Amino acid sequence: MDDLNAMLEPGMRVRHPDRPDWGIGQVQSNIGGRITVNFPDTGKVVIDGSRVALMPVFES
């Protein structure tokens, strides 16, 4: 899982695979496998990249 999350950079849009109700979030930071994502309705969430593989969203 780390390999997929390692490519995530601030500004990228992602979905949480287990929480589709959170919608599309924007990566704020990715430091040491801890990824901070700002979701529209949920707010900022810090995700352990070794446990969750976030899904990049490329459509506009």
Secondary structure, DSSP 8 states (H G I E B T S, - for coil): -HHHHHT--TT-EEE-TT-GGG--EEEEEEETTEEEEEETTTEEEEEETTT---EE----
